[in-house]
Amino acid sequence: MEKFVLAIDQGTTSSRAVIFNRQLHKIAAAQREFPQHFPLPGWVEHNPYDILRSVLSVINEAIVKAGIAAEQIAAVGISNQRETVVLWDKDTGRPVCPAIVWQCRRTAEMADALIAGGYGEKIQAKTGLFPDAYFSGTKIKWILDNISGVRSRAESGKILAGTIDSWLIWNLSGKKAHVTDFTNASRTMLFNIHTLAWDDELLQLLSIPKSVLPEVRDTSGVFALTDKNICGFEAPISAAVGDQQSALFGQSCFNTGDTKVTYGTGCFLLMNTGKSAVSSKHKLLTTIALGAKDGVEYALEGSVFMGGALIKWLRDQLGIIQSAHEVDTLAESVENSGGVVVVPAFTGLGAPYWDSYARGTILGLTRGTNKAHICRAVLEAIAFQVKDELVCMQEDSGIKLPSLKVDGGACVSNLLLQFQADILNTPIYRPENTESSVTGAAFLAGLATGFWANREEIRSAWRVEQVFTPGMDEDERNERYSLWKRAVERSRSWQMP
């Protein structure tokens, strides 16, 4: 009986399941959005059950679309939105409150207090991260401190905490495994990326009992078996990986210096730094790219909070467009943005600014500004933010990139990728398969179970669909980037603590 690998990509706004055959081809896929909740300004929440239901739904739909029996699934890989946190009751399995999403800024003052207390350098040295509301540690502390009765129950061993991979594996396995992997653990601000263990000093600093945290395992390896009564089949969950590290692997960025950017809800630029944990002088992140039997591999990362979500904002909040593809149509109807610059600091600015109090701005408006100019400025804002990160990344690593690989939903935009190539003065490679996160999870799961033999077999599946070559002259490039930097400064520290 022919076997297949099922990959789950649990993202910020939707869950997706894709089935791959042994020839590394996608044979079926299903996707389902779930609600976003914004109870207060700067707060972002998910219902953990919405996430679980969406995952179970797309698993079933993908299997039906593939026309296969559930028993033909040989392995399951999970790629997940990172930093988002769930705490749940160990006995009942019920979440104690909504999941706090990675975008949520409610713990910004808590992160500021860590910096003011002189802990910033220590946290960076241990975790590769800077104190910020973005990461999981302060979110866990907030729940323990603010949800009635949770801290006492946690201290008595009745509460479990985890990122979305942990929540899914615990449920899909029939509550048999409370686990995570090195990549997700490295995003919590609680995990020492050098000793590869939960850090007692940081746990004490944030008053988090170690007993609530999951066991940390290799990214590619068997975590648990799916429960047949829940999933409809029993198969090893043999990969769990943060979505951006999964995309790095899915893009075949196996060598030191290989770099990709994912245009998802946010934008995430990762450079493989091999066995070296490169410390950043520009407030980029040092993170674990992969945990495997032969040790961990590291990456430098820059994080943009608002990437493709900007296009959804144009649709859902401003009503400028009815569907995402209209952005390109409108943007292409004008020669340029007409001097309009959008700084999408809706939930603060990520690397290299790390300003939790920056807020979104639209500058350069005139009576002649129309929605086409705003659409074009939105696409350019995504590219400018990527440039901010890449400039710092090259300085930190000492590597000048000959090219950049791209993936994610917004990379279907030719206008965006051409402007990205122009403003970077670097060729952009868009692969045939732009779903790198789910592909990486599938490949890691298949490698762990022997479904595929090695990385070279995986590399053969990566093919270029289009190359975008820079065409902007240097003076214009410098002028446009200078205007962007001026606009960013206008957005900073807008909402004071």
The 8 nearest C-alpha neighbors of each residue, nearest first, counted from 0:
[[1, 2, 71, 70, 68, 3, 67, 72],
 [2, 0, 71, 3, 20, 21, 72, 67],
 [1, 3, 71, 73, 72, 0, 20, 4],
 [4, 2, 20, 72, 73, 19, 71, 5],
 [5, 3, 74, 19, 73, 18, 72, 75],
 [4, 6, 18, 75, 17, 74, 76, 72],
 [7, 5, 76, 441, 17, 16, 75, 437],
 [8, 6, 16, 77, 15, 78, 9, 76],
 [9, 7, 78, 15, 437, 79, 14, 10],
 [8, 10, 14, 79, 7, 78, 80, 15],
 [11, 9, 80, 13, 14, 12, 79, 8],
 [10, 12, 80, 13, 264, 9, 100, 14],
 [11, 13, 10, 32, 33, 35, 14, 34],
 [14, 12, 32, 10, 31, 33, 11, 9],
 [13, 15, 9, 31, 10, 30, 54, 8],
 [16, 14, 30, 8, 29, 7, 57, 9],
 [15, 17, 7, 29, 57, 28, 6, 58],
 [16, 18, 28, 6, 27, 5, 61, 19],
 [17, 19, 5, 27, 4, 26, 25, 6],
 [20, 18, 25, 4, 24, 3, 26, 23],
 [19, 21, 3, 22, 23, 24, 4, 25],
 [20, 22, 23, 3, 19, 450, 451, 24],
 [21, 23, 20, 24, 19, 460, 25, 451],
 [24, 22, 21, 20, 19, 460, 25, 457],
 [25, 23, 19, 22, 20, 26, 21, 460],
 [24, 26, 19, 18, 27, 20, 23, 17],
 [25, 27, 18, 19, 24, 65, 20, 28],
 [28, 26, 65, 18, 61, 17, 64, 25],
 [27, 29, 17, 61, 16, 18, 30, 26],
 [30, 28, 61, 57, 16, 15, 60, 17],
 [31, 29, 15, 14, 57, 16, 13, 32],
 [30, 32, 13, 14, 53, 15, 33, 57],
 [33, 31, 13, 12, 14, 30, 34, 53],
 [32, 34, 13, 12, 49, 31, 35, 50],
 [35, 33, 36, 32, 45, 12, 49, 46],
 [34, 36, 45, 44, 33, 37, 12, 43],
 [35, 37, 44, 43, 38, 45, 34, 42],
 [36, 38, 43, 42, 39, 44, 35, 40],
 [37, 39, 36, 42, 40, 43, 44, 41],
 [40, 38, 42, 37, 41, 43, 105, 36],
 [41, 39, 42, 37, 38, 43, 104, 346],
 [40, 42, 104, 346, 103, 39, 105, 43],
 [43, 41, 103, 39, 37, 40, 105, 104],
 [42, 44, 103, 37, 100, 36, 102, 99],
 [45, 43, 99, 36, 100, 98, 97, 37],
 [46, 44, 98, 97, 35, 47, 36, 100],
 [45, 47, 97, 49, 48, 98, 50, 44],
 [48, 46, 50, 49, 98, 45, 51, 97],
 [47, 49, 51, 50, 46, 52, 53, 94],
 [50, 48, 46, 52, 47, 51, 53, 33],
 [49, 51, 47, 53, 48, 52, 54, 46],
 [50, 52, 48, 54, 53, 49, 55, 47],
 [53, 51, 49, 55, 54, 50, 48, 56],
 [52, 54, 56, 50, 51, 55, 14, 49],
 [55, 53, 51, 57, 56, 52, 14, 58],
 [56, 54, 58, 52, 53, 57, 51, 59],
 [55, 57, 53, 54, 59, 58, 52, 60],
 [56, 58, 60, 29, 54, 59, 16, 55],
 [59, 57, 55, 61, 56, 60, 16, 54],
 [58, 60, 62, 57, 56, 61, 63, 55],
 [59, 61, 57, 63, 62, 58, 29, 64],
 [62, 60, 28, 64, 29, 58, 63, 59],
 [63, 61, 65, 59, 64, 60, 67, 66],
 [62, 64, 60, 66, 65, 61, 59, 67],
 [65, 63, 61, 66, 62, 27, 60, 28],
 [66, 64, 27, 62, 63, 67, 61, 26],
 [65, 67, 63, 64, 62, 68, 61, 27],
 [68, 66, 65, 62, 69, 63, 71, 64],
 [67, 69, 70, 71, 66, 62, 72, 63],
 [68, 70, 71, 232, 72, 231, 67, 62],
 [69, 71, 68, 72, 232, 233, 73, 234],
 [72, 70, 2, 69, 68, 73, 3, 1],
 [71, 73, 3, 70, 4, 74, 2, 69],
 [74, 72, 3, 2, 4, 234, 71, 75],
 [75, 73, 4, 235, 234, 72, 236, 444],
 [76, 74, 236, 5, 6, 237, 4, 444],
 [75, 77, 238, 6, 440, 444, 441, 237],
 [78, 76, 239, 7, 440, 6, 238, 8],
 [77, 79, 8, 242, 240, 440, 241, 239],
 [80, 78, 9, 242, 241, 8, 10, 81],
 [79, 81, 10, 242, 11, 9, 241, 83],
 [80, 82, 83, 241, 79, 183, 162, 101],
 [83, 81, 135, 101, 134, 186, 162, 84],
 [84, 82, 100, 101, 81, 162, 99, 163],
 [85, 83, 162, 98, 99, 161, 82, 135],
 [84, 86, 98, 161, 160, 162, 87, 94],
 [87, 85, 160, 94, 159, 95, 161, 158],
 [88, 86, 94, 93, 95, 159, 158, 92],
 [87, 89, 158, 92, 93, 90, 91, 157],
 [88, 90, 158, 157, 92, 159, 91, 87],
 [91, 89, 88, 92, 157, 93, 158, 87],
 [92, 90, 93, 88, 89, 87, 94, 157],
 [91, 93, 88, 89, 90, 87, 94, 174],
 [92, 94, 87, 88, 91, 95, 89, 90],
 [95, 93, 87, 96, 86, 88, 92, 85],
 [94, 96, 87, 86, 93, 88, 97, 149],
 [95, 97, 94, 98, 86, 146, 85, 142],
 [98, 96, 46, 45, 44, 99, 47, 94],
 [97, 99, 85, 45, 84, 44, 47, 46],
 [100, 98, 44, 84, 83, 97, 43, 103],
 [99, 101, 83, 44, 102, 103, 43, 98],
 [100, 102, 83, 82, 133, 103, 134, 99],
 [103, 101, 100, 133, 43, 104, 304, 346],
 [102, 104, 42, 43, 100, 101, 105, 41],
 [105, 103, 41, 107, 106, 132, 42, 102],
 [106, 104, 107, 42, 103, 41, 132, 108],
 [105, 107, 132, 109, 104, 108, 137, 110],
 [108, 106, 132, 110, 109, 104, 105, 111],
 [107, 109, 111, 110, 106, 112, 496, 105],
 [110, 108, 106, 112, 107, 111, 113, 137],
 [109, 111, 131, 107, 113, 130, 108, 112],
 [110, 112, 108, 114, 113, 109, 115, 107],
 [113, 111, 115, 109, 110, 114, 116, 108],
 [114, 112, 116, 110, 111, 118, 115, 119],
 [113, 115, 119, 111, 117, 116, 112, 118],
 [116, 114, 112, 117, 113, 111, 118, 119],
 [117, 115, 113, 114, 118, 112, 119, 111],
 [116, 118, 114, 115, 119, 113, 120, 121],
 [119, 117, 121, 113, 114, 116, 120, 122],
 [120, 118, 114, 122, 121, 117, 130, 123],
 [121, 119, 123, 122, 118, 124, 117, 129],
 [122, 120, 124, 118, 123, 119, 125, 117],
 [121, 123, 119, 125, 120, 124, 126, 118],
 [124, 122, 127, 128, 120, 126, 129, 121],
 [125, 123, 121, 122, 127, 126, 120, 128],
 [124, 126, 191, 122, 123, 127, 121, 192],
 [125, 127, 191, 128, 123, 192, 122, 188],
 [126, 128, 285, 123, 284, 124, 286, 125],
 [129, 127, 123, 126, 284, 285, 188, 130],
 [128, 130, 123, 131, 119, 122, 127, 282],
 [131, 129, 110, 119, 128, 114, 113, 122],
 [132, 130, 110, 133, 129, 134, 107, 111],
 [131, 133, 107, 106, 104, 134, 110, 137],
 [134, 132, 131, 101, 102, 135, 103, 82],
 [135, 133, 82, 187, 132, 136, 186, 188],
 [134, 136, 187, 82, 138, 137, 84, 139],
 [135, 137, 187, 139, 138, 188, 134, 189],
 [136, 138, 140, 139, 135, 141, 106, 132],
 [137, 139, 141, 135, 136, 140, 142, 106],
 [140, 138, 142, 136, 141, 137, 135, 143],
 [139, 141, 137, 143, 138, 142, 144, 205],
 [142, 140, 138, 144, 139, 143, 145, 137],
 [143, 141, 145, 139, 144, 140, 146, 138],
 [144, 142, 150, 140, 141, 149, 145, 146],
 [143, 145, 141, 142, 140, 146, 150, 149],
 [144, 146, 142, 141, 143, 147, 149, 140],
 [147, 145, 142, 149, 143, 144, 148, 96],
 [146, 148, 149, 145, 150, 144, 143, 142],
 [149, 147, 151, 150, 152, 146, 143, 153],
 [148, 150, 152, 143, 151, 147, 146, 153],
 [149, 151, 143, 153, 152, 148, 154, 144],
 [152, 150, 154, 153, 149, 148, 155, 143],
 [153, 151, 149, 155, 157, 150, 154, 158],
 [154, 152, 158, 150, 156, 157, 155, 151],
 [153, 155, 151, 152, 156, 150, 208, 157],
 [156, 154, 152, 153, 157, 151, 158, 150],
 [157, 155, 153, 154, 158, 210, 152, 211],
 [156, 158, 152, 89, 153, 155, 88, 159],
 [159, 157, 153, 88, 89, 87, 156, 211],
 [160, 158, 211, 87, 86, 89, 88, 212],
 [161, 159, 86, 211, 212, 85, 87, 158],
 [160, 162, 165, 85, 84, 166, 212, 163],
 [161, 163, 84, 165, 164, 83, 82, 85],
 [164, 162, 166, 165, 167, 79, 83, 161],
 [165, 163, 167, 166, 162, 79, 168, 179],
 [166, 164, 161, 168, 163, 179, 167, 162],
 [165, 167, 163, 169, 164, 168, 161, 170],
 [168, 166, 170, 164, 169, 165, 171, 163],
 [167, 169, 171, 165, 170, 166, 172, 164],
 [168, 170, 174, 176, 166, 167, 172, 177],
 [169, 171, 167, 173, 174, 172, 168, 166],
 [172, 170, 168, 225, 173, 169, 167, 226],
 [173, 171, 225, 226, 170, 169, 174, 175],
 [172, 174, 170, 226, 171, 175, 169, 229],
 [175, 173, 169, 170, 172, 176, 171, 177],
 [174, 176, 173, 172, 169, 177, 223, 170],
 [177, 175, 169, 178, 174, 223, 172, 168],
 [176, 178, 213, 169, 165, 214, 175, 179],
 [179, 177, 213, 214, 165, 176, 215, 180],
 [178, 180, 215, 165, 213, 214, 216, 164],
 [181, 179, 216, 215, 218, 217, 182, 183],
 [180, 182, 184, 290, 183, 185, 215, 217],
 [183, 181, 287, 185, 184, 180, 241, 240],
 [184, 182, 185, 241, 186, 181, 180, 81],
 [183, 185, 181, 186, 182, 187, 190, 180],
 [184, 186, 182, 183, 190, 187, 181, 286],
 [187, 185, 184, 183, 188, 82, 134, 135],
 [186, 188, 135, 189, 136, 134, 184, 185],
 [189, 187, 136, 186, 126, 190, 134, 128],
 [188, 190, 187, 201, 198, 197, 136, 202],
 [191, 189, 197, 198, 185, 196, 188, 126],
 [190, 192, 125, 126, 195, 193, 196, 194],
 [191, 193, 195, 126, 194, 190, 185, 125],
 [194, 192, 195, 191, 125, 126, 196, 276],
 [193, 195, 196, 191, 192, 198, 197, 125],
 [196, 194, 192, 193, 191, 190, 197, 181],
 [195, 197, 191, 194, 190, 198, 192, 215],
 [198, 196, 190, 189, 191, 199, 195, 209],
 [197, 199, 201, 190, 200, 191, 189, 196],
 [200, 198, 202, 201, 203, 197, 209, 189],
 [199, 201, 203, 202, 198, 204, 205, 189],
 [202, 200, 204, 203, 198, 199, 189, 205],
 [203, 201, 199, 207, 205, 204, 200, 206],
 [202, 204, 206, 200, 201, 205, 199, 207],
 [203, 205, 201, 202, 206, 200, 207, 199],
 [204, 206, 202, 203, 207, 201, 140, 137],
 [207, 205, 203, 204, 202, 208, 140, 201],
 [206, 208, 202, 205, 209, 203, 140, 139],
 [209, 207, 210, 211, 154, 206, 202, 153],
 [208, 210, 211, 212, 207, 202, 197, 199],
 [209, 211, 208, 212, 156, 159, 153, 154],
 [212, 210, 159, 160, 209, 158, 208, 153],
 [213, 211, 160, 210, 209, 159, 161, 214],
 [214, 212, 178, 177, 179, 215, 161, 211],
 [213, 215, 178, 179, 177, 216, 212, 180],
 [216, 214, 179, 180, 178, 181, 213, 184],
 [215, 217, 180, 179, 181, 218, 214, 178],
 [218, 216, 290, 291, 219, 180, 220, 181],
 [219, 217, 290, 180, 239, 238, 240, 289],
 [218, 220, 238, 443, 447, 217, 237, 291],
 [221, 219, 237, 447, 238, 217, 218, 222],
 [220, 222, 237, 236, 223, 235, 238, 447],
 [223, 221, 236, 237, 220, 178, 235, 224],
 [224, 222, 236, 235, 221, 172, 176, 225],
 [225, 223, 235, 234, 172, 236, 233, 226],
 [224, 226, 172, 233, 171, 234, 227, 235],
 [225, 227, 172, 229, 173, 228, 233, 230],
 [228, 226, 232, 231, 233, 230, 229, 225],
 [227, 229, 226, 231, 230, 232, 173, 225],
 [230, 228, 226, 227, 231, 171, 173, 225],
 [231, 229, 227, 232, 226, 228, 225, 171],
 [230, 232, 227, 228, 229, 69, 233, 226],
 [233, 231, 227, 230, 69, 70, 234, 226],
 [232, 234, 225, 227, 226, 224, 235, 231],
 [233, 235, 224, 225, 74, 73, 232, 236],
 [236, 234, 224, 74, 237, 223, 221, 75],
 [235, 237, 75, 223, 222, 221, 224, 76],
 [236, 238, 221, 444, 220, 235, 76, 222],
 [239, 237, 76, 444, 219, 218, 443, 220],
 [240, 238, 77, 218, 78, 76, 180, 164],
 [239, 241, 78, 245, 218, 182, 242, 77],
 [242, 240, 79, 183, 244, 78, 81, 243],
 [241, 243, 78, 245, 79, 436, 244, 80],
 [244, 242, 246, 245, 241, 247, 436, 267],
 [245, 243, 247, 288, 246, 241, 242, 248],
 [244, 246, 439, 436, 242, 248, 243, 247],
 [245, 247, 436, 435, 249, 243, 248, 244],
 [248, 246, 244, 250, 245, 249, 252, 243],
 [249, 247, 251, 245, 439, 250, 246, 252],
 [439, 248, 250, 435, 246, 438, 251, 247],
 [249, 251, 247, 248, 252, 435, 246, 461],
 [252, 250, 248, 249, 253, 458, 247, 461],
 [253, 251, 257, 250, 247, 248, 254, 258],
 [252, 254, 251, 248, 257, 255, 271, 247],
 [255, 253, 257, 252, 256, 271, 273, 272],
 [254, 256, 272, 271, 273, 257, 253, 270],
 [255, 257, 271, 270, 272, 258, 254, 398],
 [256, 258, 252, 271, 254, 255, 270, 253],
 [259, 257, 270, 269, 403, 256, 271, 404],
 [260, 258, 404, 405, 269, 403, 268, 247],
 [261, 259, 268, 405, 267, 404, 262, 269],
 [260, 262, 406, 407, 267, 266, 263, 405],
 [263, 261, 407, 266, 409, 307, 306, 408],
 [262, 264, 265, 407, 307, 261, 266, 408],
 [265, 263, 308, 307, 306, 305, 266, 262],
 [264, 266, 306, 305, 304, 263, 303, 307],
 [267, 265, 262, 303, 306, 261, 263, 302],
 [266, 268, 302, 261, 260, 301, 303, 269],
 [267, 269, 260, 301, 300, 259, 261, 302],
 [270, 268, 300, 258, 299, 259, 298, 267],
 [269, 271, 258, 299, 298, 257, 256, 272],
 [270, 272, 298, 255, 256, 257, 273, 297],
 [273, 271, 255, 298, 297, 275, 256, 270],
 [274, 272, 296, 255, 275, 297, 271, 254],
 [273, 275, 296, 297, 272, 276, 295, 294],
 [276, 274, 273, 277, 272, 297, 296, 298],
 [275, 277, 297, 285, 278, 274, 272, 298],
 [278, 276, 275, 285, 279, 299, 396, 272],
 [279, 277, 285, 276, 280, 127, 395, 284],
 [280, 278, 281, 283, 395, 282, 277, 284],
 [279, 281, 282, 395, 278, 283, 391, 394],
 [282, 280, 279, 283, 391, 351, 395, 392],
 [283, 281, 351, 279, 280, 350, 284, 129],
 [282, 284, 301, 279, 281, 350, 300, 351],
 [283, 285, 300, 128, 299, 127, 286, 301],
 [286, 284, 127, 299, 298, 278, 276, 277],
 [285, 287, 298, 297, 127, 185, 284, 288],
 [286, 288, 297, 182, 289, 296, 298, 185],
 [289, 287, 297, 244, 296, 298, 182, 286],
 [290, 288, 296, 295, 287, 218, 182, 291],
 [289, 291, 295, 217, 218, 181, 294, 296],
 [292, 290, 217, 294, 293, 295, 219, 218],
 [291, 293, 294, 217, 290, 295, 219, 220],
 [292, 294, 291, 295, 290, 296, 217, 289],
 [295, 293, 291, 292, 290, 296, 274, 289],
 [294, 296, 290, 289, 291, 297, 274, 287],
 [297, 295, 274, 273, 289, 288, 287, 290],
 [296, 298, 287, 288, 272, 273, 276, 286],
 [299, 297, 271, 272, 270, 288, 286, 285],
 [298, 300, 285, 270, 269, 284, 286, 283],
 [301, 299, 269, 284, 268, 283, 298, 285],
 [300, 302, 268, 283, 388, 350, 267, 284],
 [301, 303, 267, 350, 349, 266, 304, 300],
 [304, 302, 266, 265, 349, 305, 267, 306],
 [303, 305, 265, 349, 302, 306, 266, 102],
 [306, 304, 265, 308, 303, 309, 343, 264],
 [307, 305, 265, 266, 308, 264, 381, 309],
 [306, 308, 264, 263, 309, 310, 409, 262],
 [309, 307, 264, 311, 306, 310, 305, 312],
 [310, 308, 312, 307, 311, 306, 305, 313],
 [309, 311, 313, 312, 308, 307, 323, 314],
 [310, 312, 308, 314, 309, 313, 315, 307],
 [313, 311, 309, 316, 315, 310, 314, 308],
 [312, 314, 317, 310, 311, 319, 318, 315],
 [315, 313, 318, 320, 311, 312, 321, 319],
 [314, 316, 312, 318, 311, 313, 317, 321],
 [315, 317, 312, 318, 313, 314, 311, 319],
 [318, 316, 313, 319, 315, 314, 312, 320],
 [319, 317, 314, 320, 315, 316, 313, 321],
 [318, 320, 317, 313, 314, 370, 321, 374],
 [321, 319, 314, 318, 322, 325, 313, 326],
 [320, 322, 314, 318, 319, 323, 325, 315],
 [323, 321, 324, 320, 325, 314, 326, 311],
 [322, 324, 325, 326, 310, 321, 311, 320],
 [323, 325, 326, 322, 327, 328, 412, 320],
 [326, 324, 328, 323, 327, 322, 329, 320],
 [327, 325, 329, 324, 328, 374, 323, 330],
 [326, 328, 330, 329, 325, 331, 324, 412],
 [329, 327, 325, 331, 326, 330, 332, 324],
 [328, 330, 371, 332, 326, 331, 327, 325],
 [331, 329, 375, 327, 371, 374, 332, 328],
 [330, 332, 328, 333, 329, 327, 334, 414],
 [331, 333, 329, 330, 328, 371, 334, 327],
 [334, 332, 331, 335, 330, 371, 372, 336],
 [333, 335, 332, 331, 336, 337, 330, 372],
 [336, 334, 337, 333, 375, 372, 338, 330],
 [335, 337, 372, 339, 376, 338, 375, 373],
 [338, 336, 335, 339, 372, 368, 363, 334],
 [337, 339, 336, 363, 340, 364, 335, 362],
 [340, 338, 363, 336, 337, 362, 364, 376],
 [339, 341, 362, 376, 361, 363, 338, 342],
 [342, 340, 361, 376, 360, 377, 380, 343],
 [341, 343, 360, 359, 344, 487, 361, 380],
 [344, 342, 359, 345, 341, 305, 360, 358],
 [345, 343, 359, 358, 347, 348, 346, 342],
 [344, 346, 359, 358, 343, 347, 305, 357],
 [347, 345, 344, 41, 104, 358, 102, 348],
 [348, 346, 355, 344, 357, 356, 354, 345],
 [347, 349, 354, 344, 353, 352, 357, 355],
 [348, 350, 353, 303, 302, 352, 351, 304],
 [351, 349, 352, 353, 301, 302, 283, 282],
 [350, 352, 282, 281, 353, 283, 349, 388],
 [353, 351, 350, 354, 349, 348, 282, 281],
 [354, 352, 349, 348, 350, 351, 355, 347],
 [353, 355, 348, 356, 352, 347, 357, 349],
 [356, 354, 347, 357, 348, 353, 107, 346],
 [355, 357, 492, 494, 354, 347, 493, 495],
 [356, 358, 491, 347, 492, 493, 490, 354],
 [359, 357, 344, 345, 490, 347, 493, 356],
 [358, 360, 344, 343, 345, 342, 490, 357],
 [359, 361, 342, 341, 490, 362, 358, 343],
 [360, 362, 341, 340, 342, 339, 363, 359],
 [363, 361, 340, 339, 364, 360, 341, 486],
 [362, 364, 339, 338, 340, 365, 361, 337],
 [363, 365, 362, 339, 368, 366, 361, 338],
 [366, 364, 367, 368, 363, 339, 337, 338],
 [367, 365, 368, 364, 369, 363, 337, 339],
 [366, 368, 365, 369, 364, 337, 372, 370],
 [369, 367, 365, 366, 364, 372, 337, 370],
 [370, 368, 371, 372, 367, 373, 366, 365],
 [369, 371, 373, 372, 374, 319, 368, 329],
 [372, 370, 329, 374, 330, 373, 369, 375],
 [373, 371, 336, 375, 370, 374, 369, 376],
 [372, 374, 376, 370, 371, 375, 377, 369],
 [375, 373, 371, 377, 330, 376, 372, 326],
 [374, 376, 330, 372, 378, 377, 373, 336],
 [377, 375, 379, 373, 336, 374, 378, 340],
 [376, 378, 380, 374, 375, 379, 341, 373],
 [379, 377, 375, 381, 380, 376, 415, 374],
 [378, 380, 376, 382, 381, 377, 383, 375],
 [381, 379, 377, 383, 382, 378, 341, 376],
 [380, 382, 378, 379, 384, 306, 383, 385],
 [383, 381, 419, 379, 385, 380, 384, 386],
 [384, 382, 380, 386, 385, 381, 379, 387],
 [383, 385, 387, 386, 381, 382, 380, 388],
 [386, 384, 382, 388, 383, 387, 389, 381],
 [385, 387, 389, 383, 388, 384, 390, 423],
 [388, 386, 384, 385, 390, 389, 383, 391],
 [387, 389, 385, 386, 391, 301, 390, 392],
 [388, 390, 392, 386, 391, 387, 393, 385],
 [391, 389, 388, 392, 393, 387, 386, 394],
 [392, 390, 394, 388, 389, 393, 281, 395],
 [391, 393, 389, 395, 394, 390, 388, 396],
 [392, 394, 398, 396, 397, 395, 391, 390],
 [393, 395, 391, 397, 392, 396, 390, 398],
 [396, 394, 392, 393, 279, 397, 391, 280],
 [395, 397, 398, 393, 394, 392, 277, 272],
 [396, 398, 394, 393, 395, 399, 392, 256],
 [399, 397, 393, 396, 400, 256, 394, 395],
 [400, 398, 393, 401, 397, 394, 396, 256],
 [399, 401, 402, 398, 403, 393, 256, 425],
 [400, 402, 399, 425, 403, 426, 398, 427],
 [403, 401, 426, 400, 425, 427, 404, 428],
 [402, 404, 427, 259, 258, 428, 426, 405],
 [405, 403, 259, 428, 427, 429, 260, 258],
 [406, 404, 260, 429, 259, 261, 428, 403],
 [407, 405, 433, 261, 410, 262, 435, 434],
 [406, 408, 262, 261, 263, 410, 409, 433],
 [407, 409, 410, 263, 262, 411, 406, 307],
 [408, 410, 411, 262, 307, 407, 412, 263],
 [409, 411, 412, 408, 407, 406, 262, 416],
 [412, 410, 409, 413, 408, 407, 416, 415],
 [413, 411, 410, 415, 414, 409, 416, 327],
 [414, 412, 416, 415, 417, 411, 410, 327],
 [413, 415, 417, 412, 416, 418, 327, 331],
 [416, 414, 418, 412, 413, 417, 378, 419],
 [417, 415, 419, 413, 418, 414, 420, 412],
 [416, 418, 420, 414, 419, 415, 467, 413],
 [417, 419, 421, 415, 420, 416, 422, 414],
 [420, 418, 416, 382, 417, 422, 421, 415],
 [421, 419, 469, 417, 425, 423, 418, 424],
 [420, 422, 469, 418, 424, 471, 419, 423],
 [421, 423, 419, 424, 476, 420, 418, 386],
 [424, 422, 425, 420, 421, 419, 386, 469],
 [423, 425, 421, 469, 420, 422, 426, 471],
 [424, 426, 423, 420, 402, 469, 427, 401],
 [427, 425, 468, 402, 420, 467, 469, 403],
 [426, 428, 467, 403, 466, 420, 402, 404],
 [429, 427, 404, 466, 403, 465, 405, 430],
 [428, 430, 465, 405, 464, 463, 404, 466],
 [431, 429, 463, 464, 432, 462, 433, 428],
 [430, 432, 464, 463, 462, 433, 429, 461],
 [431, 433, 430, 434, 435, 461, 462, 406],
 [432, 434, 406, 435, 430, 407, 431, 429],
 [435, 433, 432, 436, 437, 407, 438, 406],
 [434, 436, 246, 249, 438, 433, 437, 439],
 [437, 435, 246, 245, 439, 242, 438, 434],
 [436, 438, 8, 440, 439, 435, 6, 434],
 [439, 437, 435, 441, 249, 436, 440, 442],
 [249, 438, 440, 245, 442, 248, 436, 441],
 [441, 439, 76, 437, 443, 438, 442, 78],
 [440, 442, 6, 438, 444, 76, 439, 443],
 [441, 443, 445, 439, 444, 440, 446, 438],
 [442, 444, 446, 440, 219, 445, 441, 238],
 [445, 443, 238, 237, 76, 441, 447, 442],
 [446, 444, 450, 442, 448, 447, 443, 451],
 [445, 447, 451, 443, 449, 448, 444, 450],
 [448, 446, 220, 444, 219, 445, 449, 237],
 [449, 447, 445, 450, 446, 444, 237, 74],
 [450, 448, 446, 451, 447, 452, 445, 453],
 [449, 451, 445, 448, 446, 452, 21, 447],
 [452, 450, 446, 449, 445, 453, 456, 21],
 [451, 453, 449, 446, 450, 456, 454, 455],
 [454, 452, 455, 456, 451, 446, 457, 449],
 [455, 453, 457, 456, 458, 452, 446, 251],
 [454, 456, 458, 457, 453, 459, 452, 460],
 [455, 457, 454, 459, 458, 453, 452, 451],
 [458, 456, 454, 455, 459, 460, 453, 442],
 [459, 457, 455, 460, 456, 461, 251, 454],
 [458, 460, 457, 456, 461, 455, 462, 454],
 [459, 461, 458, 457, 462, 23, 456, 24],
 [462, 460, 459, 458, 250, 430, 251, 463],
 [461, 463, 430, 431, 460, 464, 432, 459],
 [464, 462, 430, 431, 465, 429, 428, 461],
 [463, 465, 431, 430, 429, 462, 466, 428],
 [466, 464, 429, 463, 428, 467, 430, 431],
 [465, 467, 428, 427, 468, 429, 426, 464],
 [468, 466, 427, 426, 417, 420, 465, 428],
 [467, 469, 426, 420, 466, 470, 427, 425],
 [470, 468, 421, 420, 424, 471, 425, 426],
 [469, 471, 421, 468, 472, 424, 420, 417],
 [472, 470, 421, 469, 476, 473, 475, 422],
 [473, 471, 475, 474, 476, 470, 421, 469],
 [472, 474, 476, 475, 477, 471, 478, 424],
 [475, 473, 477, 476, 472, 478, 471, 479],
 [474, 476, 478, 477, 473, 472, 479, 471],
 [477, 475, 473, 479, 474, 478, 422, 480],
 [476, 478, 480, 474, 475, 479, 481, 473],
 [479, 477, 475, 481, 476, 480, 474, 482],
 [480, 478, 482, 476, 481, 477, 475, 483],
 [479, 481, 483, 477, 482, 478, 476, 484],
 [480, 482, 484, 478, 483, 479, 477, 485],
 [483, 481, 485, 479, 480, 484, 486, 478],
 [484, 482, 480, 486, 481, 485, 487, 479],
 [483, 485, 487, 481, 486, 482, 480, 488],
 [486, 484, 482, 488, 483, 487, 481, 489],
 [485, 487, 483, 489, 484, 488, 482, 490],
 [488, 486, 484, 490, 489, 485, 342, 483],
 [487, 489, 485, 491, 490, 486, 484, 492],
 [488, 490, 486, 487, 491, 485, 360, 493],
 [491, 489, 487, 357, 488, 358, 493, 360],
 [490, 492, 357, 488, 493, 489, 487, 356],
 [493, 491, 357, 356, 494, 495, 490, 354],
 [494, 492, 357, 491, 356, 358, 495, 490],
 [495, 493, 356, 492, 357, 496, 358, 491],
 [494, 496, 492, 493, 356, 357, 355, 491],
 [495, 494, 108, 356, 492, 107, 355, 111]]
